[in-house]
Amino acid sequence: MDEQQRIELEAAVFRRLVQHLRSRPDVQNIDLMNLSGFCRNCLAKWYKAAAEDLELDVDMNQARDEIYGMPYAEWKSRYQKDAPPEQLAAFEKGQQP
C-alpha cells in the first residue's frame, strides 16, 4: 500500500465512524466517554486540530457540524439526555489520574 492509498483508506474509515455515530444518536456522549475515553466532541476537537495543522480555517462550530451532521445545539436538543448520577460518577472516576 502506498502513502496515497493509506490516506484514502484512513479517510474512508473516519467517514464510516462518523456516519456510524450519526446513525446512533441514542448512544450518549457520556456513554462513549465512559467506555472508550472519547466522544463526538473529542472527534470535533481532533478535527479542528487537524485542520489547524493543515493551516485550514475551521472553527469549533464547523468541526462539530461535521461530526454531528447538524448544528451541535440542534443535536443536543433532539438527542442529549441528562446523565444519571452513576454515569456522572463513572465519568469523574475515569478523569482521575
Secondary structure by P-SEA (a helix, b strand, c coil): ccaaaaaaaaaaaaaaaaaaaaacccccaaaaaacccccaaaaaaaaaaaaaaacccccaaaaaaaaacccaaaaaacccccccaaaaaaaaaaacc
